[in-house]
Amino acid sequence: MRKLILFVVIALAIGALFGQLMISVPGYWLVRVGDTSIQTSFWFGLVIIIVATLVFYFVLRLLWGMRRPFKRIKSWNRRTRHRQALKRTVTGLLELAKGRWRHAEKVLTRAADDSSVPLVNYLSAAIAAHYQGRFEQADELLRDARISTEGADNAIGLIEAQLLLDRGKREQALVVLKRLEKDTPDHPQVLRLLKRGYVDVRDWEGVRTILPRLKRFALIDEQETLELEKTTYRELFRQAPAFGASTEISSISNRTVSELERVEELWRDMPDYLRNDPDMLLLYTSALQHNGRAEQAEQMLRKTLDRHWHAGLVLRYGLLNVAPQKQLKYAEQWLAQHPNDADLQLTLGRLSLRNNYWGKAQQYFENSNTQRPSGTASAELARLYASMGETNKSQLFYKRSAELLDRALPELPQPSRVR
């Protein structure tokens, strides 16, 4: 209300001022055209001129706007198509989320040409085609996506790699992912897909190269990290040329240094907790033994067993042939702390054989077999008795060995006896 009163007061003031000007400044306009003349007051003529100017201005604007009517219609039509394309795109994405692949592909593809973001349409349509099993159509849609949008190669590559992995084309997917890794080495999704591809093709060296980044960016949880690291290094040890070599001296002399360097490089690269893992230690000491480094393997096993007792390491210690007398002495010291350990008794029997202590070896093997009957201990006794000429005892323990091994086998169907 106050604004209205203020407006009226201002209007009255301007009107009064304008009226005073009309009184104090008299004048007239005279326009003669041929024999016709028009005369009016100065102020009325001024008002007519102002009104005529405004009318002329608006008429010119109207005429100027009508110069390109088709362009305006075209622009209006384009905006309309964009709005419709947006609606279709939203519909297609909803259909994609619901798993209605065929309808989603159809709607998204139709809306792509008029969409303001055709990349979204083509990529989503490619996914829909892929899940229908129409792989060639999916690849064609990915090519359309590249043409439609410049600078989107990485985004398209991620979708392409994902679809290739789903199809089982792991090698092709890895080619795409390695290219993406060069452009974006720390991209989380690239690293996740690389891990999946490397594991699928059992490329453990590839897994090893990305493990630090997977941990740094928390892309795998703690449990998966432990399992993946252990599996990776275990398989790398098994794949190393030095690991599978023969133990014969002649082959050791011909073995290249690089093979052993590979094993030692893997050992140094392993996390600390894995170097204390018995399974990893077994693999490493086995590789050392195969490469003529039995002394180093013996020291590692002995020091580890002094700190942490492990059956597998005890048995491996008995398979080494470094300094049999010292080995037997160390092993007998462990007997005081582990008097009823069947694996230690078996190891002591083997070390006794290496020292030509036949009676002591027999006693240790019998103790092992008493504490825990096993096919291995029975077989060792059978072989020992055979070498000592005690045929009956040898045959008895060979039979026991076979029976114990048979019990350890899984229950499987067997052919029926012919009557």
C-alpha positions as CSV (number, residue, x, y, z in Angstrom):
1,M,0.0,0.0,0.0
2,R,2.8,2.3,0.8
3,K,4.5,1.7,-2.6
4,L,1.2,2.5,-4.4
5,I,0.8,5.8,-2.5
6,L,4.5,6.7,-3.2
7,F,3.9,5.9,-6.9
8,V,0.8,8.1,-7.1
9,V,2.7,11.0,-5.4
10,I,5.6,10.7,-7.9
11,A,3.2,10.5,-10.9
12,L,1.4,13.6,-9.7
13,A,4.6,15.5,-9.2
14,I,5.8,14.5,-12.7
15,G,2.5,15.5,-14.2
16,A,2.6,18.9,-12.4
17,L,6.1,19.5,-13.6
18,F,5.2,18.5,-17.1
19,G,2.1,20.8,-17.0
20,Q,4.2,23.7,-15.7
21,L,6.7,23.2,-18.6
22,M,3.8,23.3,-21.1
23,I,2.6,26.6,-19.7
24,S,6.0,28.2,-19.4
25,V,7.4,26.9,-22.8
26,P,4.8,27.6,-25.4
27,G,5.3,26.6,-29.1
28,Y,3.8,24.8,-32.0
29,W,4.5,22.4,-34.9
30,L,3.6,23.4,-38.5
31,V,3.8,20.7,-41.2
32,R,2.9,21.8,-44.8
33,V,2.5,19.2,-47.6
34,G,1.5,20.9,-50.8
35,D,-1.7,23.0,-50.1
36,T,-2.3,21.1,-46.9
37,S,-0.9,22.2,-43.6
38,I,-1.1,20.7,-40.1
39,Q,-0.5,22.8,-37.0
40,T,-0.4,21.5,-33.4
41,S,1.1,22.5,-30.1
42,F,4.7,21.7,-29.5
43,W,4.1,19.3,-26.6
44,F,1.3,17.3,-28.3
45,G,3.5,17.0,-31.4
46,L,6.4,15.8,-29.2
47,V,4.2,13.1,-27.7
48,I,3.1,12.0,-31.2
49,I,6.8,11.8,-32.4
50,I,7.7,9.7,-29.3
51,V,4.8,7.3,-29.8
52,A,5.5,7.0,-33.6
53,T,9.2,6.2,-32.9
54,L,8.2,3.4,-30.4
55,V,5.7,2.0,-32.9
56,F,8.3,2.1,-35.7
57,Y,10.9,0.3,-33.4
58,F,8.6,-2.5,-32.5
59,V,7.5,-3.0,-36.2
60,L,11.1,-3.2,-37.2
61,R,11.8,-5.8,-34.6
62,L,8.8,-7.8,-35.7
63,L,9.9,-7.7,-39.3
64,W,13.5,-8.6,-38.4
65,G,12.3,-11.6,-36.5
66,M,10.2,-12.7,-39.5
67,R,13.3,-12.7,-41.8
68,R,14.3,-16.3,-40.8
69,P,11.1,-18.1,-39.8
70,F,12.4,-21.5,-40.9
71,K,15.5,-21.1,-38.7
72,R,13.3,-20.4,-35.7
73,I,11.0,-23.3,-36.5
74,K,14.1,-25.5,-36.9
75,S,15.5,-24.4,-33.6
76,W,12.2,-25.0,-31.9
77,N,12.0,-28.5,-33.5
78,R,15.5,-29.3,-32.4
79,R,14.7,-28.3,-28.8
80,T,11.6,-30.5,-28.9
81,R,13.6,-33.5,-30.2
82,H,16.2,-33.0,-27.5
83,R,13.4,-33.0,-24.8
84,Q,11.9,-36.2,-26.3
85,A,15.3,-37.8,-26.6
86,L,16.0,-37.1,-22.9
87,K,12.7,-38.7,-22.0
88,R,13.5,-41.8,-24.1
89,T,17.0,-41.9,-22.6
90,V,15.6,-41.9,-19.1
91,T,13.2,-44.6,-20.1
92,G,15.9,-46.7,-21.7
93,L,18.1,-46.4,-18.6
94,L,15.2,-47.5,-16.4
95,E,14.6,-50.5,-18.6
96,L,18.3,-51.4,-18.5
97,A,18.2,-51.3,-14.7
98,K,15.2,-53.6,-14.7
99,G,17.0,-56.1,-17.0
100,R,14.7,-55.6,-20.0
101,W,17.6,-55.6,-22.4
102,R,15.8,-55.7,-25.7
103,H,13.5,-52.8,-25.0
104,A,16.3,-50.8,-23.4
105,E,18.6,-51.2,-26.4
106,K,15.8,-50.2,-28.8
107,V,14.8,-47.1,-26.9
108,L,18.4,-46.0,-26.2
109,T,19.5,-46.4,-29.8
110,R,16.6,-44.5,-31.2
111,A,17.2,-41.6,-28.9
112,A,21.0,-41.5,-29.5
113,D,21.0,-39.2,-32.6
114,D,18.9,-36.5,-30.9
115,S,20.4,-36.9,-27.4
116,S,22.6,-34.1,-26.0
117,V,24.8,-36.9,-24.5
118,P,24.9,-39.7,-27.1
119,L,27.8,-41.4,-25.4
120,V,25.5,-42.4,-22.6
121,N,22.9,-43.8,-25.0
122,Y,25.5,-45.9,-27.0
123,L,27.3,-47.3,-24.0
124,S,24.1,-48.3,-22.3
125,A,22.7,-49.8,-25.5
126,A,26.0,-51.7,-25.9
127,I,25.6,-53.2,-22.4
128,A,22.0,-54.2,-23.2
129,A,23.0,-55.8,-26.5
130,H,25.8,-57.7,-24.7
131,Y,23.5,-59.2,-22.1
132,Q,21.3,-60.4,-24.9
133,G,24.3,-62.3,-26.4
134,R,24.4,-59.9,-29.4
135,F,28.1,-59.3,-29.1
136,E,28.7,-58.0,-32.7
137,Q,25.9,-55.4,-32.2
138,A,27.5,-54.4,-28.8
139,D,30.9,-53.9,-30.5
140,E,29.2,-51.8,-33.2
141,L,27.5,-49.6,-30.6
142,L,30.9,-49.1,-28.9
143,R,32.3,-47.9,-32.2
144,D,29.4,-45.5,-32.6
145,A,30.1,-44.2,-29.1
146,R,33.7,-43.4,-30.1
147,I,32.5,-41.5,-33.1
148,S,29.9,-39.6,-31.2
149,T,32.1,-38.2,-28.5
150,E,35.8,-37.2,-28.7
151,G,38.0,-37.7,-25.7
152,A,35.9,-40.5,-24.2
153,D,38.3,-43.4,-25.1
154,N,39.0,-44.3,-21.5
155,A,35.4,-44.5,-20.5
156,I,34.6,-46.5,-23.6
157,G,37.6,-48.7,-23.0
158,L,36.5,-49.5,-19.4
159,I,33.1,-50.7,-20.7
160,E,34.7,-52.7,-23.5
161,A,37.1,-54.4,-21.1
162,Q,34.3,-55.3,-18.8
163,L,32.2,-56.8,-21.6
164,L,35.2,-58.8,-22.9
165,L,35.9,-60.2,-19.5
166,D,32.3,-61.3,-19.2
167,R,32.5,-63.0,-22.6
168,G,35.6,-64.9,-21.4
169,K,37.9,-63.1,-23.9
170,R,40.5,-62.4,-21.2
171,E,43.5,-61.8,-23.4
172,Q,41.7,-59.2,-25.5
173,A,40.4,-57.5,-22.3
174,L,43.9,-57.3,-20.9
175,V,45.2,-55.6,-24.1
176,V,42.6,-52.9,-23.6
177,L,43.2,-52.6,-19.8
178,K,47.0,-52.4,-20.2
179,R,46.5,-49.5,-22.6
180,L,44.2,-47.8,-20.1
181,E,46.7,-48.4,-17.3
182,K,49.3,-46.4,-19.2
183,D,46.9,-43.5,-19.5
184,T,45.5,-43.7,-16.0
185,P,47.8,-45.9,-13.9
186,D,45.9,-45.3,-10.6
187,H,42.4,-45.6,-11.9
188,P,40.5,-47.8,-9.4
189,Q,38.2,-49.6,-11.8
190,V,41.1,-50.3,-14.2
191,L,43.0,-51.9,-11.4
192,R,40.0,-53.9,-10.3
193,L,39.5,-55.2,-13.8
194,L,43.3,-55.9,-14.3
195,K,43.3,-58.0,-11.1
196,R,40.3,-60.0,-12.4
197,G,41.9,-60.5,-15.8
198,Y,45.4,-61.4,-14.4
199,V,43.9,-63.9,-12.0
200,D,41.7,-65.5,-14.7
201,V,44.7,-66.1,-17.0
202,R,47.0,-67.0,-14.1
203,D,49.4,-64.1,-14.9
204,W,50.8,-64.0,-11.4
205,E,53.6,-61.6,-12.4
206,G,50.9,-59.2,-13.5
207,V,49.1,-59.5,-10.2
208,R,52.4,-58.8,-8.4
209,T,52.9,-55.6,-10.3
210,I,49.5,-54.2,-9.3
211,L,49.3,-55.5,-5.7
212,P,50.9,-52.4,-4.1
213,R,48.3,-50.2,-5.8
214,L,45.4,-52.4,-4.9
215,K,46.5,-52.2,-1.2
216,R,47.3,-48.5,-1.4
217,F,43.8,-47.5,-2.7
218,A,42.0,-50.1,-0.5
219,L,40.5,-51.8,-3.5
220,I,40.7,-55.2,-1.8
221,D,39.9,-56.0,1.9
222,E,42.5,-57.3,4.3
223,Q,41.4,-61.0,4.0
224,E,41.5,-60.9,0.2
225,T,44.9,-59.2,0.3
226,L,46.4,-62.0,2.4
227,E,45.0,-64.7,0.2
228,L,45.9,-63.0,-3.0
229,E,49.5,-62.2,-1.9
230,K,50.1,-65.8,-0.7
231,T,48.6,-67.3,-3.9
232,T,50.6,-64.9,-6.1
233,Y,54.0,-65.7,-4.6
234,R,53.3,-69.4,-4.2
235,E,52.5,-69.7,-7.9
236,L,55.4,-67.5,-8.9
237,F,57.8,-69.8,-7.0
238,R,56.3,-72.8,-8.7
239,Q,56.6,-71.2,-12.1
240,A,60.2,-70.2,-11.5
241,P,62.6,-72.3,-13.7
242,A,64.9,-72.9,-10.7
243,F,62.1,-74.5,-8.7
244,G,61.4,-77.4,-11.0
245,A,65.0,-78.2,-11.8
246,S,66.6,-81.6,-11.2
247,T,68.6,-82.1,-8.0
248,E,71.4,-83.9,-9.8
249,I,74.8,-82.3,-9.6
250,S,75.3,-82.3,-13.3
251,S,72.2,-80.3,-13.9
252,I,73.1,-77.9,-11.1
253,S,76.4,-77.1,-12.7
254,N,74.6,-76.2,-16.0
255,R,71.9,-74.1,-14.4
256,T,72.1,-70.3,-15.1
257,V,72.6,-67.9,-12.3
258,S,69.6,-65.9,-13.5
259,E,67.2,-68.7,-12.5
260,L,68.3,-68.6,-8.8
261,E,68.4,-64.8,-8.9
262,R,64.7,-64.9,-9.9
263,V,63.9,-67.0,-6.9
264,E,65.9,-64.7,-4.5
265,E,64.3,-61.6,-6.1
266,L,60.8,-63.0,-5.3
267,W,61.8,-63.8,-1.8
268,R,63.1,-60.3,-1.2
269,D,60.0,-58.8,-2.7
270,M,57.6,-60.7,-0.5
271,P,56.0,-59.0,2.5
272,D,57.6,-59.8,5.8
273,Y,54.7,-61.9,7.1
274,L,55.0,-64.2,4.1
275,R,58.7,-64.8,4.6
276,N,57.7,-66.2,8.0
277,D,54.9,-68.4,6.4
278,P,55.8,-72.1,6.5
279,D,54.4,-72.8,3.1
280,M,56.4,-70.0,1.5
281,L,59.5,-71.1,3.4
282,L,59.0,-74.7,2.1
283,L,58.9,-73.4,-1.4
284,Y,61.9,-71.2,-1.0
285,T,64.1,-73.8,0.6
286,S,63.1,-76.4,-2.0
287,A,64.2,-73.9,-4.7
288,L,67.5,-73.4,-2.8
289,Q,68.0,-77.1,-2.6
290,H,67.3,-77.6,-6.3
291,N,70.0,-75.0,-7.1
292,G,72.8,-76.4,-4.9
293,R,72.1,-74.1,-2.0
294,A,71.3,-76.8,0.5
295,E,73.5,-75.2,3.2
296,Q,71.5,-72.0,3.0
297,A,68.2,-74.0,3.1
298,E,69.4,-75.9,6.2
299,Q,70.3,-72.7,8.1
300,M,66.9,-71.1,7.3
301,L,65.0,-74.2,8.4
302,R,67.0,-74.7,11.6
303,K,66.6,-71.1,12.7
304,T,62.9,-71.1,11.9
305,L,62.3,-74.4,13.7
306,D,64.1,-73.0,16.8
307,R,61.4,-70.3,16.9
308,H,58.3,-71.9,15.4
309,W,57.6,-75.6,15.2
310,H,56.1,-76.8,12.0
311,A,55.7,-80.4,10.8
312,G,56.3,-79.6,7.1
313,L,59.6,-77.8,7.9
314,V,60.7,-80.7,10.1
315,L,60.1,-83.2,7.3
316,R,61.9,-81.0,4.8
317,Y,64.9,-80.7,7.2
318,G,65.2,-84.5,7.0
319,L,65.4,-84.4,3.2
320,L,68.5,-82.2,3.2
321,N,72.0,-83.6,2.9
322,V,74.4,-80.9,4.1
323,A,76.3,-82.0,7.2
324,P,74.5,-85.2,8.4
325,Q,76.2,-85.4,11.8
326,K,75.5,-81.8,12.7
327,Q,71.9,-82.1,11.3
328,L,71.3,-85.2,13.5
329,K,72.8,-83.4,16.5
330,Y,70.5,-80.4,16.0
331,A,67.4,-82.6,15.4
332,E,68.1,-84.7,18.6
333,Q,68.1,-81.5,20.6
334,W,64.6,-80.8,19.4
335,L,63.6,-84.2,20.6
336,A,63.8,-82.9,24.2
337,Q,61.0,-80.4,23.5
338,H,59.0,-82.6,21.2
339,P,59.4,-86.2,22.4
340,N,56.2,-87.5,20.9
341,D,56.4,-85.9,17.5
342,A,56.0,-88.5,14.8
343,D,57.4,-86.2,12.1
344,L,60.5,-85.5,14.1
345,Q,61.0,-89.2,14.7
346,L,60.8,-89.8,11.0
347,T,63.3,-87.0,10.2
348,L,65.7,-88.4,12.9
349,G,65.4,-91.8,11.2
350,R,66.4,-90.4,7.8
351,L,69.2,-88.4,9.3
352,S,70.4,-91.5,11.0
353,L,70.5,-93.4,7.7
354,R,72.6,-90.6,6.3
355,N,75.1,-91.2,9.1
356,N,74.9,-95.0,8.6
357,Y,73.4,-95.5,12.0
358,W,71.1,-98.4,10.9
359,G,70.0,-99.5,14.4
360,K,69.2,-95.9,15.4
361,A,67.3,-95.3,12.2
362,Q,65.2,-98.4,12.8
363,Q,64.4,-97.3,16.3
364,Y,63.3,-93.8,15.2
365,F,61.2,-95.2,12.3
366,E,59.5,-97.6,14.7
367,N,58.9,-94.8,17.2
368,S,57.3,-92.7,14.5
369,N,55.1,-95.5,13.3
370,T,54.0,-96.2,16.9
371,Q,53.1,-92.6,17.7
372,R,51.3,-92.2,14.4
373,P,51.0,-95.0,11.9
374,S,51.8,-93.7,8.5
375,G,52.5,-95.1,5.1
376,T,55.7,-93.2,4.8
377,A,57.2,-94.5,8.1
378,S,56.1,-98.0,7.2
379,A,57.7,-97.7,3.8
380,E,61.0,-96.5,5.3
381,L,61.0,-99.5,7.6
382,A,60.2,-101.9,4.8
383,R,63.1,-100.5,2.7
384,L,65.4,-100.6,5.7
385,Y,64.5,-104.2,6.6
386,A,64.9,-105.3,3.0
387,S,68.4,-103.8,2.9
388,M,69.2,-105.6,6.1
389,G,68.1,-108.9,4.7
390,E,65.0,-109.3,6.9
391,T,62.6,-110.2,4.1
392,N,59.6,-111.1,6.3
393,K,59.6,-107.9,8.2
394,S,60.2,-106.0,5.0
395,Q,57.1,-107.6,3.4
396,L,55.1,-107.0,6.5
397,F,55.8,-103.2,6.5
398,Y,55.3,-102.9,2.8
399,K,51.9,-104.4,3.3
400,R,51.2,-102.0,6.1
401,S,52.4,-99.1,4.0
402,A,50.0,-100.0,1.2
403,E,47.1,-100.4,3.6
404,L,47.8,-97.1,5.3
405,L,48.0,-95.4,1.9
406,D,44.8,-97.0,0.8
407,R,43.0,-95.6,3.8
408,A,44.2,-92.2,3.0
409,L,42.7,-92.4,-0.5
410,P,39.2,-90.9,-1.1
411,E,36.3,-93.4,-1.3
412,L,35.6,-93.9,-5.0
413,P,33.6,-96.5,-6.9
414,Q,35.7,-99.6,-7.9
415,P,34.9,-102.4,-10.4
416,S,33.2,-105.4,-8.9
417,R,35.2,-108.6,-8.6
418,V,34.5,-111.2,-11.3
419,R,33.1,-114.4,-9.6
